[in-house]
Each structure stands twice: as C-alpha cells, then as structure tokens.
C-alpha cells in the first residue's frame, strides 16, 4: 500500500538479529501495481523471456497485472573476540607457536554447505585440499579460515612472515564449543608491531573473528666495530661487508 511517485526513491530497511550461529536466508519481494488498478498491455506468451515471465504477475486476460523485484538476502551470524592473541618474536628469529581459539555456538546440521578445506592468508572461497581433522563425534564440522589485515601495507609486511595451519579441532557436544588448534609461524625480518584478524567460518554457518597482534622486537647486535685512532687529525679506517637479504 505504499504510493510511489515517478522517479521517487524508496528505502527498505532490513534488520538482522540472529539468535544462533548459522546461515539465515530470506527474500525481499517488491510488488508494483498501477495506482488506478489497470494492467499493463503486455501479453505473456510462451515465447516470452522466461526471466521476465517469472517477475510478472499475470491477470486473467493475459495482461501484466504487477511487476516483481526479488532480492535474496543471506544473513551470516558473526561473533568477535575482544582479547587479542599476542605473538612476540625477536627480529631475525623464528617463532613457532600453537594457538587455541574457542568457537562458540556452533550449529551443525544437514543444511551445511559442501565440505571445504582450510586456507590461510587467502580468500575464504579458495579452499585447499587439506586432510580432514576428525574428533570422533557424530557430526562432521568443516571450517574455513584466513588472516585479514587492516591495510594492504600491513598485508605486504606480514604476508611472507606469517604462516598458519589448522592442526586439530575438538568439539564439545554439550556446550557446543569447538576448540581449534592452529600452528602459527612468525619469522620477522625487522622490528614491527602490526595487528591482524583471524577469521573463522563454519560451513554449517557462523563467522568468528579473533584479533591477533604480531610484535617483532629489536634484533641482536651483529658485531661490535672498534676503530683505533692512529693519531690526532689522522684518518683511521676499518672495512666490513654487508649482505642484503632482499633485491
């Protein structure tokens, strides 16, 4: 019953308040009819475009009574962790650490998406063929994960310095809490302090975000160079070699 003038805009608010960590699907259907109740003189025939036929309501005389616009909506429940996982390593050293994250409110079910593997530092839709990690439970849960960065500059700094692999998952059926155990490798080449977000998505629905902080402290001193003076107002020279680790 909303009256819309020619070229007038209509805003349709959509409110999403999920109660469970799963995928929600719905549609927004807009049905437009003439205010005077008349039909459009368009006859729907068998030769008509199938897409057009699907979006038109037809009157008894074959004319177009209304026009439909259908917008599918997919809702993804999201849960963010507040406390950051901190990985600290001295520059030019290598840190390999196991990180455990708790995935709360998992909803396994038959409506789960096709099983997919793991992907670190890549897009979630780029699943790799990784051996499935089973926990002996009746339900099979598959997860996608990736590291997201605040900017392309931070991504370029950490992309080649951080590696992540999902080793194991443990599912508590009573509390519906899944413990994911990752092996994280951090090998910084220079001092830095950068943030990232570990994003975990369950194929049964739900998105979890875990903030991470990568800290690289000052490296150890390579050597101490002593220059002995040969006299006042006279130069004393010491030579040493530097090797660049990049181009």
C-alpha positions as CSV (number, residue, x, y, z in Angstrom):
1,X,0.0,0.0,0.0
2,X,3.0,2.4,-0.4
3,X,2.4,5.1,-3.0
4,X,5.5,5.9,-5.0
5,X,5.7,9.0,-7.3
6,X,7.6,8.8,-10.6
7,X,11.4,8.7,-10.1
8,X,10.9,8.7,-6.3
9,X,13.2,6.6,-4.2
10,X,12.0,4.1,-1.6
11,X,14.3,2.9,1.1
12,X,13.6,-0.5,2.6
13,X,15.3,-1.1,5.9
14,X,16.4,-4.7,6.7
15,X,17.1,-5.6,10.3
16,X,19.1,-8.7,11.1
17,X,19.1,-10.0,14.7
18,X,20.4,-13.6,14.7
19,X,19.8,-15.8,17.7
20,X,22.0,-18.7,16.6
21,X,25.3,-19.1,14.8
22,X,24.0,-20.3,11.5
23,X,23.2,-19.1,7.9
24,X,19.9,-17.3,7.5
25,X,18.2,-16.9,4.1
26,X,15.2,-14.8,3.1
27,X,13.9,-12.7,0.3
28,X,12.7,-9.1,-0.1
29,X,9.9,-9.1,-2.7
30,X,8.7,-5.8,-4.1
31,X,5.4,-6.0,-6.0
32,X,4.5,-2.9,-8.0
33,X,1.0,-2.3,-9.4
34,X,-0.7,0.7,-11.0
35,X,-2.5,3.0,-8.6
36,X,-5.6,3.0,-10.8
37,X,-5.7,-0.8,-10.8
38,X,-5.3,-1.0,-14.6
39,X,-3.0,-3.6,-16.1
40,X,0.0,-3.1,-18.4
41,X,-0.9,-4.0,-22.0
42,X,1.8,-6.7,-22.1
43,X,0.7,-10.2,-23.0
44,X,2.8,-13.0,-21.6
45,X,3.2,-15.7,-24.2
46,X,5.2,-19.0,-24.4
47,X,7.8,-17.2,-26.5
48,X,8.3,-14.5,-23.8
49,X,11.6,-14.3,-21.9
50,X,11.5,-16.8,-19.1
51,X,13.2,-14.4,-16.7
52,X,10.6,-11.7,-17.5
53,X,7.8,-14.2,-17.0
54,X,9.0,-15.1,-13.7
55,X,8.9,-11.5,-12.5
56,X,5.4,-10.6,-13.7
57,X,2.0,-11.4,-12.2
58,X,-0.5,-12.1,-15.0
59,X,-4.2,-11.2,-15.0
60,X,-6.9,-13.4,-16.4
61,X,-6.9,-11.6,-19.7
62,X,-3.1,-12.2,-20.1
63,X,-2.0,-8.7,-19.4
64,X,0.6,-7.8,-16.8
65,X,-1.0,-7.0,-13.5
66,X,2.1,-6.4,-11.5
67,X,5.9,-6.4,-11.6
68,X,8.0,-8.2,-9.1
69,X,11.6,-7.5,-8.0
70,X,13.1,-10.2,-5.8
71,X,16.2,-9.7,-3.8
72,X,17.7,-12.7,-2.0
73,X,19.3,-12.0,1.4
74,X,21.8,-14.2,3.1
75,X,22.5,-13.4,6.8
76,X,25.7,-14.5,8.4
77,X,25.8,-14.5,12.2
78,X,29.1,-13.0,13.5
79,X,30.9,-13.2,16.8
80,X,34.0,-11.1,17.6
81,X,36.5,-11.9,20.4
82,X,37.8,-8.9,22.3
83,X,41.1,-10.1,23.8
84,X,44.0,-10.3,21.3
85,X,46.3,-13.2,20.7
86,X,49.8,-11.8,21.1
87,X,52.8,-13.4,19.2
88,X,56.1,-11.8,20.2
89,X,59.4,-12.6,18.5
90,X,62.8,-11.1,18.1
91,X,63.6,-9.8,14.7
92,X,65.6,-12.2,12.5
93,X,64.4,-15.1,14.7
94,X,61.7,-17.7,14.1
95,X,58.7,-18.3,16.4
96,X,56.5,-21.4,16.1
97,X,53.6,-21.4,18.5
98,X,50.4,-23.3,18.9
99,X,47.3,-21.1,19.3
100,X,44.0,-22.3,20.6
101,X,40.7,-20.4,19.8
102,X,37.3,-21.2,21.1
103,X,34.4,-21.2,18.5
104,X,31.2,-20.8,20.4
105,X,27.6,-21.7,19.5
106,X,28.4,-24.0,16.5
107,X,25.2,-25.3,14.9
108,X,26.0,-28.5,12.9
109,X,23.1,-29.7,10.8
110,X,22.1,-31.2,7.5
111,X,21.8,-27.8,5.9
112,X,25.6,-27.3,6.0
113,X,27.3,-26.1,2.9
114,X,29.6,-28.5,0.9
115,X,32.6,-29.5,2.9
116,X,35.7,-27.4,2.2
117,X,39.3,-27.3,3.4
118,X,41.5,-24.8,5.1
119,X,43.0,-21.6,3.6
120,X,45.4,-19.3,5.4
121,X,46.3,-15.8,4.1
122,X,43.9,-16.4,1.2
123,X,40.3,-15.7,0.4
124,X,37.8,-18.0,2.1
125,X,36.3,-19.2,-1.1
126,X,39.7,-20.6,-2.1
127,X,39.6,-23.9,-0.2
128,X,42.6,-26.2,-0.4
129,X,42.7,-29.9,-0.2
130,X,43.7,-30.4,3.4
131,X,43.2,-33.7,5.3
132,X,40.0,-33.6,7.3
133,X,40.5,-33.3,11.1
134,X,38.1,-35.5,12.9
135,X,37.3,-35.6,16.5
136,X,35.3,-38.8,16.8
137,X,31.9,-37.0,17.2
138,X,28.8,-37.9,15.2
139,X,28.8,-34.5,13.4
140,X,31.4,-33.5,10.9
141,X,32.4,-29.9,11.1
142,X,34.4,-28.1,8.4
143,X,36.0,-24.7,8.8
144,X,37.5,-22.1,6.6
145,X,40.0,-19.6,8.0
146,X,42.1,-16.7,6.9
147,X,44.1,-13.8,8.2
148,X,42.7,-10.4,7.4
149,X,44.8,-7.2,7.7
150,X,43.8,-3.5,8.3
151,X,45.5,-2.3,5.1
152,X,47.4,-3.5,2.0
153,X,50.6,-2.1,3.5
154,X,50.3,-4.3,6.6
155,X,49.4,-7.3,4.4
156,X,52.6,-6.7,2.3
157,X,54.7,-6.6,5.5
158,X,53.2,-9.8,7.1
159,X,52.2,-11.8,4.1
160,X,55.6,-13.6,3.8
161,X,56.4,-13.5,7.5
162,X,53.4,-15.4,9.0
163,X,52.2,-18.9,8.3
164,X,49.2,-20.6,9.8
165,X,47.9,-24.2,9.7
166,X,44.9,-25.8,11.4
167,X,46.2,-28.9,13.2
168,X,43.2,-30.1,15.2
169,X,39.7,-29.4,16.3
170,X,37.8,-30.7,19.3
171,X,34.1,-30.5,19.6
172,X,32.2,-30.5,23.0
173,X,28.7,-31.6,22.1
174,X,27.2,-30.4,25.4
175,X,28.5,-26.9,25.4
176,X,28.6,-26.6,21.6
177,X,32.1,-25.2,21.9
178,X,34.7,-26.1,19.3
179,X,38.4,-25.7,20.1
180,X,40.6,-25.0,17.1
181,X,44.3,-25.6,17.5
182,X,46.5,-23.7,15.0
183,X,50.2,-23.8,14.4
184,X,51.4,-20.3,13.7
185,X,54.9,-19.5,12.4
186,X,56.2,-15.9,12.7
187,X,59.6,-15.0,11.3
188,X,60.0,-11.2,11.2
189,X,63.0,-9.6,9.5
190,X,62.8,-6.3,11.2
191,X,61.1,-4.7,14.3
192,X,57.4,-4.1,13.9
193,X,54.0,-4.1,15.7
194,X,51.1,-5.0,13.4
195,X,47.5,-6.2,14.0
196,X,45.6,-8.8,12.1
197,X,42.3,-10.7,12.5
198,X,41.9,-14.4,12.3
199,X,38.5,-15.0,10.7
200,X,37.0,-18.5,11.1
201,X,33.9,-19.6,9.1
202,X,32.0,-22.8,9.7
203,X,30.4,-24.4,6.7
204,X,27.3,-25.0,8.8
205,X,27.0,-21.2,9.3
206,X,28.6,-18.6,11.6
207,X,31.6,-16.3,11.5
208,X,34.1,-15.8,14.3
209,X,36.8,-13.1,14.5
210,X,39.8,-13.3,16.7
211,X,42.2,-10.3,16.9
212,X,45.9,-11.0,16.7
213,X,48.9,-8.8,17.5
214,X,52.3,-9.6,15.9
215,X,55.3,-7.9,17.7
216,X,58.9,-8.1,16.5
217,X,61.4,-6.7,18.9
218,X,64.9,-5.3,18.2
219,X,67.3,-7.9,16.8
220,X,70.5,-9.0,18.5
221,X,73.7,-6.9,17.7
222,X,75.6,-8.5,14.9
223,X,79.0,-7.3,15.9
224,X,80.9,-4.5,17.6
225,X,83.3,-2.5,15.4
226,X,86.3,-0.9,17.2
227,X,88.3,1.8,15.4
228,X,91.7,2.6,16.8
229,X,93.0,6.1,16.3
230,X,96.4,6.4,14.8
231,X,96.9,10.0,15.8
232,X,95.4,13.4,16.0
233,X,93.8,14.7,12.8
234,X,94.6,11.5,11.0
235,X,92.0,9.1,9.5
236,X,91.6,5.6,10.8
237,X,89.7,3.2,8.6
238,X,88.0,-0.2,9.3
239,X,86.3,-2.2,6.5
240,X,83.4,-4.7,6.8
241,X,80.9,-6.3,4.5
242,X,77.1,-6.0,4.5
243,X,74.9,-8.6,2.7
244,X,71.4,-7.5,1.6
245,X,68.6,-10.1,2.2
246,X,66.4,-8.6,-0.5
247,X,66.9,-7.3,-4.0
